[in-house]
Amino acid sequence: MAEPILPASKENKLLKGVFAVSGIMTTLVVYGVLQEKIMRVPYGANKEFFKYSLFLVFCNRITTSAVSAGALLASKKALDPVAPIYKYGLISISNILTTTCQYEALKYVSFPVQTLAKCAKMIPVMVWGTLIMQKRYKGQDYFLAFLVTLGCSIFILYPAASDISPYSRGRENTVWGVSLMIGYLGFDGFTSTFQDKLFKGYDMEIHNQIFYTTLCSCILSLTGLVLQGHLLLATDFVYRHSDCFFDIALLSTVATASQFFISYTIRTFGALTFATIMTTRQLVSIFLSCVWFGHPLSWEQWIGAVVVFGSLYARSFLKNLPQKLADPEHTQNGTSSPAKESP
């Protein structure tokens, strides 16, 4: 009598898996293409470039804040902050710096370089985890982190001889671009580690943290835009270029939707499955960018990419193996903070 239940359960799990994978892949791949288009492709007959990274941060965060507030109200959860406001503010500041470095770096390095460099976030996450959470890591974690960093370094240091992309701004792989990516990795590592600390230290719903973090981000990014004098300039640019307005609106929409799919995947399948999906998404994004925007890859970069993604997949499988042996029904318990994307 129990036989019909098992296939139904497996089918349900398969449908959930397809939903999670397709949602993450679609939203984040579209997000990656859009951010490169907005920051690297000129708009209008005069070939004007969009320069206001903080405006993109503001649009993304205000959209996410509104949706998370709606989710809290719909679920009848309290809107009151669970943790002290300054702790939400710390996450918000580091998250703004993370995203701003990410957007600004696209002015100086290509999207494939930026995306692969993100894989090196293992190192700063481990450093912040040791400093903030007093975590201890195994030798294989350090070795795989070294391999990922080595592969990223090869990819960045050995670019193709020429960039045939019609959208190249002629400033590939500069010291400033690499410095921005290092800043991105450092701030992103702090963000994810401190988020994990808040979840462990307080009885906090995920939408509660998202709402207050993004609300602080809205206030801070708006303040930054006003102080820099960029708010009116960015608004004028978007007003004059309707296609840019559409790109930014779609960017904010898929960035917000991706947060839902990320949370759903982690709750349903665990952090390890999520990490594997994210690695695959990064691989797809790189190849799509190379085809769409005409970025050539040197043979050294191919080797670097193989080293990076091979190490990331090996890390996922090695961590998943002992958990499966210990608990076949394991989903997400017993894992450290997943490395979330920072749209």
C-alpha positions as MATLAB code, in Angstrom:
seq = 'MAEPILPASKENKLLKGVFAVSGIMTTLVVYGVLQEKIMRVPYGANKEFFKYSLFLVFCNRITTSAVSAGALLASKKALDPVAPIYKYGLISISNILTTTCQYEALKYVSFPVQTLAKCAKMIPVMVWGTLIMQKRYKGQDYFLAFLVTLGCSIFILYPAASDISPYSRGRENTVWGVSLMIGYLGFDGFTSTFQDKLFKGYDMEIHNQIFYTTLCSCILSLTGLVLQGHLLLATDFVYRHSDCFFDIALLSTVATASQFFISYTIRTFGALTFATIMTTRQLVSIFLSCVWFGHPLSWEQWIGAVVVFGSLYARSFLKNLPQKLADPEHTQNGTSSPAKESP';
ca = [
       0.000    0.000    0.000;
       3.011    2.278    0.603;
       4.375    1.887   -2.950;
       2.242    4.620   -4.617;
       3.354    7.147   -1.961;
       7.086    6.919   -2.755;
       6.829    7.771   -6.460;
       4.452   10.620   -5.647;
       6.919   11.927   -3.073;
       9.780   11.656   -5.538;
       7.763   13.382   -8.233;
       6.887   16.199   -5.834;
      10.579   16.563   -4.907;
      11.513   16.629   -8.587;
       8.962   19.354   -9.340;
      10.247   21.420   -6.419;
      13.796   20.922   -7.675;
      12.887   22.028  -11.199;
      11.075   25.064   -9.764;
      14.043   26.052   -7.582;
      16.725   25.516  -10.229;
      14.804   27.229  -13.032;
      13.928   30.156  -10.739;
      17.497   30.760   -9.563;
      19.048   30.226  -12.988;
      16.551   32.475  -14.771;
      16.554   35.385  -12.319;
      20.285   35.510  -11.631;
      21.397   34.887  -15.213;
      19.065   37.677  -16.391;
      20.376   39.823  -13.512;
      23.961   39.234  -14.623;
      23.266   40.112  -18.246;
      21.313   43.238  -17.266;
      23.949   44.611  -14.904;
      26.597   44.261  -17.610;
      24.301   45.888  -20.171;
      23.457   48.832  -17.902;
      27.050   49.551  -16.860;
      28.874   48.784  -20.132;
      26.527   49.397  -23.065;
      25.922   53.052  -24.091;
      22.378   54.398  -24.397;
      20.886   56.708  -27.008;
      22.215   58.299  -30.184;
      24.949   60.122  -28.228;
      26.275   56.837  -26.785;
      25.962   57.877  -23.122;
      27.076   55.498  -20.388;
      25.088   55.064  -17.174;
      27.449   56.018  -14.317;
      25.336   55.991  -11.153;
      25.925   52.689   -9.366;
      24.341   53.859   -6.126;
      21.105   54.594   -7.986;
      20.920   50.927   -9.023;
      21.469   49.912   -5.394;
      18.657   52.245   -4.297;
      16.205   50.884   -6.910;
      17.027   47.268   -6.031;
      16.704   47.796   -2.293;
      13.474   49.799   -2.354;
      11.853   47.082   -4.472;
      13.060   44.308   -2.162;
      12.030   46.295    0.934;
       8.487   46.780   -0.378;
       8.101   43.096   -1.265;
       9.494   41.870    2.069;
       7.168   44.248    3.955;
       4.258   42.838    1.963;
       5.382   39.297    2.803;
       5.532   40.125    6.510;
       2.052   41.675    6.458;
       0.606   38.801    4.429;
       2.019   36.245    6.866;
       0.782   38.379    9.797;
       4.275   38.518   11.248;
       5.257   41.458   13.419;
       7.025   44.317   11.681;
       8.916   45.198   14.864;
      12.713   44.780   14.651;
      13.990   41.655   16.409;
      17.603   42.811   16.724;
      18.961   46.282   17.536;
      18.647   48.586   14.527;
      22.396   49.253   14.385;
      23.004   45.561   13.608;
      20.676   45.732   10.619;
      22.536   48.910    9.711;
      25.923   47.157    9.755;
      24.644   44.550    7.288;
      23.096   47.303    5.218;
      26.305   49.358    5.001;
      28.455   46.375    4.056;
      25.810   45.225    1.552;
      25.696   48.676   -0.105;
      29.494   48.726   -0.342;
      29.422   45.172   -1.754;
      26.915   45.972   -4.481;
      28.468   49.339   -5.328;
      31.897   47.729   -5.773;
      30.243   45.064   -7.936;
      28.612   47.598  -10.265;
      31.614   49.945  -10.359;
      33.984   47.081  -11.186;
      32.058   46.461  -14.404;
      33.404   49.796  -15.676;
      36.925   48.377  -15.509;
      36.735   44.578  -15.862;
      34.569   42.337  -18.017;
      31.636   40.412  -16.572;
      33.362   36.990  -16.961;
      36.330   38.281  -14.940;
      34.018   39.732  -12.291;
      31.864   36.602  -12.047;
      34.812   34.237  -11.712;
      36.465   36.532   -9.162;
      33.311   36.228   -7.025;
      34.108   32.540   -6.591;
      37.114   33.586   -4.483;
      34.739   34.763   -1.734;
      35.588   31.545    0.160;
      38.748   33.201    1.523;
      37.113   36.337    3.045;
      34.161   34.263    4.318;
      36.607   31.969    6.128;
      38.528   34.953    7.527;
      35.372   36.715    8.765;
      33.977   33.394   10.055;
      37.100   32.946   12.176;
      37.025   36.536   13.471;
      33.268   36.958   14.057;
      31.932   33.442   14.636;
      35.118   31.788   16.003;
      34.718   29.022   13.436;
      37.407   26.464   12.660;
      37.940   25.065    9.162;
      39.503   21.828    7.945;
      42.675   21.538    5.919;
      40.726   20.583    2.790;
      38.708   23.821    3.076;
      41.907   25.878    3.002;
      43.300   23.792    0.126;
      40.161   24.174   -2.002;
      40.054   27.900   -1.204;
      43.664   28.140   -2.384;
      42.807   26.329   -5.640;
      39.840   28.646   -6.278;
      41.985   31.715   -5.631;
      44.734   30.338   -7.898;
      42.231   29.688  -10.703;
      40.763   33.198  -10.319;
      44.247   34.729  -10.409;
      45.083   32.860  -13.629;
      41.792   33.982  -15.175;
      42.426   37.653  -14.317;
      46.164   37.780  -15.102;
      46.023   36.057  -18.498;
      43.268   37.748  -20.530;
      42.789   37.191  -24.241;
      45.121   39.257  -26.466;
      42.259   41.395  -27.753;
      38.687   42.065  -26.749;
      36.486   41.906  -29.834;
      33.454   43.068  -27.893;
      31.811   46.143  -29.443;
      30.847   47.090  -25.870;
      34.374   47.116  -24.461;
      35.200   50.419  -22.773;
      38.923   49.871  -23.277;
      39.799   49.606  -19.580;
      39.909   45.856  -19.010;
      41.689   44.324  -15.995;
      43.011   47.570  -14.519;
      44.418   47.807  -11.022;
      41.365   49.840   -9.981;
      38.975   47.197  -11.342;
      40.750   44.403   -9.468;
      40.833   46.573   -6.322;
      37.062   47.032   -6.552;
      36.616   43.261   -6.815;
      38.815   42.757   -3.737;
      36.620   45.290   -1.935;
      33.533   43.405   -3.135;
      34.868   40.099   -1.777;
      35.803   41.587    1.598;
      32.495   43.383    2.169;
      30.446   40.440    0.847;
      32.243   38.035    3.182;
      31.407   40.268    6.155;
      27.758   40.618    5.036;
      27.021   36.900    4.803;
      28.918   36.098    8.029;
      27.150   38.812   10.059;
      23.779   37.732    8.611;
      24.505   34.230    9.865;
      25.404   35.630   13.303;
      22.081   37.496   13.490;
      20.076   34.399   12.513;
      21.852   32.359   15.186;
      21.675   35.055   17.857;
      18.005   36.038   17.438;
      14.721   34.281   16.697;
      14.459   36.081   13.389;
      12.310   35.476   10.302;
      14.199   35.842    7.045;
      11.743   38.500    5.792;
      12.281   40.482    8.997;
      16.016   40.684    8.343;
      15.534   41.424    4.643;
      13.004   44.189    5.374;
      15.053   46.100    7.935;
      18.349   45.571    6.109;
      16.951   46.797    2.799;
      15.068   49.652    4.514;
      18.358   50.863    6.000;
      19.961   50.414    2.571;
      17.247   52.574    0.974;
      17.870   55.403    3.459;
      21.659   55.185    3.185;
      21.788   54.895   -0.612;
      19.280   57.762   -1.025;
      21.365   59.894    1.334;
      24.500   59.031   -0.634;
      22.834   59.960   -3.924;
      21.704   63.332   -2.534;
      25.124   64.152   -1.029;
      26.893   63.213   -4.278;
      24.406   65.209   -6.330;
      23.653   62.118   -8.426;
      19.955   61.675   -7.675;
      18.705   64.271  -10.157;
      21.374   63.296  -12.716;
      20.404   59.628  -12.570;
      16.695   60.467  -12.721;
      17.299   62.715  -15.726;
      19.304   59.968  -17.466;
      16.533   57.417  -16.938;
      13.910   59.957  -18.077;
      15.812   60.620  -21.312;
      16.507   56.939  -21.997;
      13.351   54.881  -21.565;
      15.196   51.658  -22.435;
      17.497   52.279  -19.463;
      14.430   52.758  -17.233;
      13.100   49.389  -18.437;
      16.487   47.700  -17.810;
      16.700   49.092  -14.256;
      13.092   48.133  -13.478;
      13.692   44.597  -14.732;
      17.013   44.421  -12.845;
      15.259   45.355   -9.580;
      12.466   42.853  -10.248;
      14.727   39.862  -10.924;
      17.011   40.840   -8.009;
      14.016   40.736   -5.660;
      12.638   37.518   -7.185;
      16.030   35.855   -6.825;
      15.901   36.394   -3.049;
      12.669   34.385   -2.914;
      14.125   31.515   -4.937;
      17.339   31.533   -2.877;
      15.408   31.328    0.421;
      13.062   28.651   -0.974;
      15.975   26.528   -2.216;
      17.916   26.724    1.048;
      14.813   25.825    3.106;
      13.798   22.952    0.812;
      17.101   21.404   -0.277;
      19.773   22.863    1.998;
      22.786   25.099    1.602;
      24.925   22.539   -0.226;
      22.441   22.044   -3.043;
      22.065   25.801   -3.245;
      25.850   26.238   -3.507;
      25.999   23.733   -6.379;
      23.190   25.522   -8.237;
      24.934   28.865   -7.724;
      28.205   27.471   -9.099;
      26.381   26.233  -12.189;
      24.667   29.609  -12.536;
      28.019   31.392  -12.497;
      29.345   29.053  -15.179;
      26.303   29.651  -17.384;
      26.535   33.422  -16.831;
      30.171   33.512  -17.938;
      29.530   31.583  -21.142;
      26.389   33.593  -21.896;
      28.299   36.858  -21.418;
      31.104   35.636  -23.679;
      28.596   34.849  -26.442;
      26.284   37.846  -25.950;
      28.893   40.567  -25.418;
      31.718   39.026  -27.446;
      34.314   38.444  -24.690;
      37.082   36.105  -25.924;
      38.758   33.711  -23.460;
      42.434   32.779  -23.653;
      43.518   29.169  -23.119;
      44.942   30.196  -19.727;
      41.514   31.540  -18.758;
      39.913   28.241  -19.749;
      42.376   26.448  -17.440;
      41.627   28.931  -14.642;
      37.872   28.423  -15.082;
      38.253   24.622  -14.954;
      40.340   24.886  -11.755;
      37.793   27.204  -10.095;
      34.600   25.350  -10.960;
      36.204   21.935  -10.477;
      37.236   22.986   -6.952;
      33.780   24.391   -6.152;
      31.980   21.248   -7.307;
      34.484   19.082   -5.415;
      33.853   21.150   -2.277;
      30.091   20.635   -2.567;
      30.366   16.894   -3.126;
      32.970   16.368   -0.378;
      30.840   18.246    2.161;
      27.660   16.476    1.062;
      29.116   12.959    1.321;
      29.536   12.701    5.121;
      26.128   14.326    5.678;
      24.413   11.772    3.452;
      26.149    8.937    5.307;
      25.126   10.391    8.666;
      21.573   11.404    7.764;
      19.995   10.391    4.426;
      17.072   12.755    5.060;
      19.391   15.708    5.717;
      18.292   18.941    4.125;
      19.846   22.047    5.599;
      20.858   21.488    9.231;
      24.506   21.209   10.068;
      25.728   23.626    7.450;
      27.402   26.956    7.858;
      26.146   30.143    6.345;
      25.554   29.760    2.627;
      27.254   32.250    0.363;
      24.274   34.185   -0.921;
      24.385   36.294   -4.008;
      24.287   40.022   -3.426;
      22.084   41.580   -6.051;
];
